[in-house]
Amino acid sequence: MIRSQRPTPGNPPIPGKPKYSLRDSLLSYGFLAPALILLAVFTFYPLAYGSYLGFTEYGGARFGQGLPPKWIGLDNFRTLMADPLFLKSMVNSVKYLVIVPILQLASLAVAVLVNKNLPGMAFFRAAYYVPVVTSISLAAVMWDWVYNKDGTLNWALGSLHLISKDHMFGWLNNEYSAFWAVMLVTFWRGFGYYMVLYLAGLQGIPQELEEAAVLDGASSWKRFWSITVPMMKPTILLCSLLSTIAALRVLEEVLVLTNGGPLNSTYTALMYVYSKAFQGFDFNYGLASAAGLVVAVVALLLSAVNFRLFRDSSGEGA
């Protein structure tokens, strides 16, 4: 009969799978229960039910009469593919992705600048973050004043003799400029948020690496590409994912500045979802849910592309 050896300082236990008692398991799940319940009620159930509604007819008369959703399979998706307005909204949302690399490069560049230990940098960090916490309604009033025909943008361009007084126009009222004008507001609102994320990543880089590179005679540009960028790859991936998803689901700026106009030039996919579900008299929750599912699938595909691009360079953690 083989007797098991008791662990002693000279005879340590063989590492293996730890054993947990029922009491330990119940205690662990007890601590997790509040968060899991909140996630189930406010995230998982709405997600599952909204996905289900995308395959049903629900809204309008059925909703008013209290009738349950009617299963119609893929009919909502066929309707979307035949709707020019939805296709236009998807094109606009994909065009909005132009802002992602510009926003990320600008945020990273400014984060590098404000990461320096110079007098007054705390003020600049706070100033760049102010747009993030500014109410969208207040921001809309300000930017409407900027983009107005008699607003500050036309005044500045006129002062520089780039446009004449006879050619001034409302930037939000022109189908060719409204989209880019709204995109600039999105850039202004998101810039400080990503700058703070990059700043946190920069401050997590060990100072010893910078000091060693300086002693080796590396220039600032060489240190940036050889130390800062590789160490920041996980943060860059995170910010790229967040900004890509945010670009696809932009709604607030469009809703308060143009309401999708003029001539649907700023009509985005989330604007389509919102209008089908809550505007007019249709209240077509089934069609709106189907449109939301399409946007979610596109977001997942683009997220996979982001992971693919950064996987090799950001390590196993990505």
JOQUIKA-V693581 format. One record per residue. RES is the residue in three letters. D_CENTER is the distance of its C-alpha to the mean C-alpha in whole Angstrom. Layout:
# JOQUIKA-V693581
res=RES d_center=D_CENTER
res=RES d_center=D_CENTER
This chain:
# JOQUIKA-V693581
res=MET d_center=64
res=ILE d_center=61
res=ARG d_center=60
res=SER d_center=56
res=GLN d_center=56
res=ARG d_center=55
res=PRO d_center=52
res=THR d_center=54
res=PRO d_center=53
res=GLY d_center=55
res=ASN d_center=53
res=PRO d_center=50
res=PRO d_center=48
res=ILE d_center=47
res=PRO d_center=43
res=GLY d_center=42
res=LYS d_center=39
res=PRO d_center=39
res=LYS d_center=41
res=TYR d_center=40
res=SER d_center=42
res=LEU d_center=41
res=ARG d_center=41
res=ASP d_center=38
res=SER d_center=36
res=LEU d_center=36
res=LEU d_center=36
res=SER d_center=32
res=TYR d_center=31
res=GLY d_center=32
res=PHE d_center=30
res=LEU d_center=27
res=ALA d_center=28
res=PRO d_center=27
res=ALA d_center=23
res=LEU d_center=24
res=ILE d_center=25
res=LEU d_center=22
res=LEU d_center=20
res=ALA d_center=22
res=VAL d_center=23
res=PHE d_center=19
res=THR d_center=17
res=PHE d_center=20
res=TYR d_center=22
res=PRO d_center=20
res=LEU d_center=18
res=ALA d_center=21
res=TYR d_center=23
res=GLY d_center=20
res=SER d_center=21
res=TYR d_center=24
res=LEU d_center=25
res=GLY d_center=23
res=PHE d_center=26
res=THR d_center=29
res=GLU d_center=30
res=TYR d_center=29
res=GLY d_center=29
res=GLY d_center=32
res=ALA d_center=35
res=ARG d_center=34
res=PHE d_center=32
res=GLY d_center=35
res=GLN d_center=38
res=GLY d_center=36
res=LEU d_center=36
res=PRO d_center=34
res=PRO d_center=31
res=LYS d_center=33
res=TRP d_center=32
res=ILE d_center=32
res=GLY d_center=30
res=LEU d_center=28
res=ASP d_center=30
res=ASN d_center=26
res=PHE d_center=25
res=ARG d_center=28
res=THR d_center=28
res=LEU d_center=24
res=MET d_center=25
res=ALA d_center=28
res=ASP d_center=26
res=PRO d_center=26
res=LEU d_center=24
res=PHE d_center=21
res=LEU d_center=21
res=LYS d_center=21
res=SER d_center=18
res=MET d_center=16
res=VAL d_center=18
res=ASN d_center=16
res=SER d_center=13
res=VAL d_center=13
res=LYS d_center=15
res=TYR d_center=12
res=LEU d_center=11
res=VAL d_center=13
res=ILE d_center=11
res=VAL d_center=9
res=PRO d_center=13
res=ILE d_center=14
res=LEU d_center=12
res=GLN d_center=12
res=LEU d_center=16
res=ALA d_center=16
res=SER d_center=14
res=LEU d_center=16
res=ALA d_center=19
res=VAL d_center=19
res=ALA d_center=19
res=VAL d_center=22
res=LEU d_center=24
res=VAL d_center=23
res=ASN d_center=24
res=LYS d_center=27
res=ASN d_center=30
res=LEU d_center=31
res=PRO d_center=32
res=GLY d_center=30
res=MET d_center=27
res=ALA d_center=26
res=PHE d_center=26
res=PHE d_center=24
res=ARG d_center=21
res=ALA d_center=21
res=ALA d_center=21
res=TYR d_center=18
res=TYR d_center=16
res=VAL d_center=18
res=PRO d_center=16
res=VAL d_center=13
res=VAL d_center=16
res=THR d_center=17
res=SER d_center=18
res=ILE d_center=16
res=SER d_center=20
res=LEU d_center=21
res=ALA d_center=19
res=ALA d_center=20
res=VAL d_center=24
res=MET d_center=23
res=TRP d_center=22
res=ASP d_center=24
res=TRP d_center=27
res=VAL d_center=25
res=TYR d_center=25
res=ASN d_center=28
res=LYS d_center=31
res=ASP d_center=33
res=GLY d_center=30
res=THR d_center=29
res=LEU d_center=28
res=ASN d_center=31
res=TRP d_center=33
res=ALA d_center=32
res=LEU d_center=32
res=GLY d_center=35
res=SER d_center=37
res=LEU d_center=36
res=HIS d_center=38
res=LEU d_center=35
res=ILE d_center=35
res=SER d_center=38
res=LYS d_center=39
res=ASP d_center=40
res=HIS d_center=36
res=MET d_center=34
res=PHE d_center=32
res=GLY d_center=29
res=TRP d_center=25
res=LEU d_center=24
res=ASN d_center=27
res=ASN d_center=27
res=GLU d_center=25
res=TYR d_center=25
res=SER d_center=23
res=ALA d_center=21
res=PHE d_center=18
res=TRP d_center=18
res=ALA d_center=19
res=VAL d_center=16
res=MET d_center=14
res=LEU d_center=16
res=VAL d_center=15
res=THR d_center=11
res=PHE d_center=12
res=TRP d_center=14
res=ARG d_center=12
res=GLY d_center=9
res=PHE d_center=12
res=GLY d_center=13
res=TYR d_center=11
res=TYR d_center=10
res=MET d_center=14
res=VAL d_center=15
res=LEU d_center=13
res=TYR d_center=15
res=LEU d_center=18
res=ALA d_center=18
res=GLY d_center=18
res=LEU d_center=21
res=GLN d_center=23
res=GLY d_center=23
res=ILE d_center=25
res=PRO d_center=28
res=GLN d_center=30
res=GLU d_center=33
res=LEU d_center=32
res=GLU d_center=31
res=GLU d_center=35
res=ALA d_center=36
res=ALA d_center=35
res=VAL d_center=36
res=LEU d_center=40
res=ASP d_center=39
res=GLY d_center=39
res=ALA d_center=36
res=SER d_center=34
res=SER d_center=31
res=TRP d_center=30
res=LYS d_center=31
res=ARG d_center=30
res=PHE d_center=26
res=TRP d_center=26
res=SER d_center=28
res=ILE d_center=27
res=THR d_center=23
res=VAL d_center=21
res=PRO d_center=23
res=MET d_center=22
res=MET d_center=19
res=LYS d_center=18
res=PRO d_center=16
res=THR d_center=14
res=ILE d_center=13
res=LEU d_center=12
res=LEU d_center=10
res=CYS d_center=8
res=SER d_center=8
res=LEU d_center=7
res=LEU d_center=4
res=SER d_center=4
res=THR d_center=6
res=ILE d_center=4
res=ALA d_center=3
res=ALA d_center=6
res=LEU d_center=8
res=ARG d_center=8
res=VAL d_center=9
res=LEU d_center=12
res=GLU d_center=13
res=GLU d_center=14
res=VAL d_center=16
res=LEU d_center=17
res=VAL d_center=19
res=LEU d_center=20
res=THR d_center=21
res=ASN d_center=21
res=GLY d_center=20
res=GLY d_center=23
res=PRO d_center=25
res=LEU d_center=26
res=ASN d_center=23
res=SER d_center=22
res=THR d_center=18
res=TYR d_center=18
res=THR d_center=15
res=ALA d_center=14
res=LEU d_center=13
res=MET d_center=16
res=TYR d_center=18
res=VAL d_center=17
res=TYR d_center=18
res=SER d_center=21
res=LYS d_center=23
res=ALA d_center=22
res=PHE d_center=23
res=GLN d_center=25
res=GLY d_center=28
res=PHE d_center=30
res=ASP d_center=29
res=PHE d_center=27
res=ASN d_center=26
res=TYR d_center=24
res=GLY d_center=25
res=LEU d_center=24
res=ALA d_center=20
res=SER d_center=20
res=ALA d_center=21
res=ALA d_center=18
res=GLY d_center=15
res=LEU d_center=17
res=VAL d_center=17
res=VAL d_center=13
res=ALA d_center=12
res=VAL d_center=15
res=VAL d_center=13
res=ALA d_center=10
res=LEU d_center=12
res=LEU d_center=14
res=LEU d_center=12
res=SER d_center=11
res=ALA d_center=15
res=VAL d_center=15
res=ASN d_center=13
res=PHE d_center=15
res=ARG d_center=18
res=LEU d_center=18
res=PHE d_center=17
res=ARG d_center=19
res=ASP d_center=23
res=SER d_center=22
res=SER d_center=20
res=GLY d_center=22
res=GLU d_center=23
res=GLY d_center=20
res=ALA d_center=17
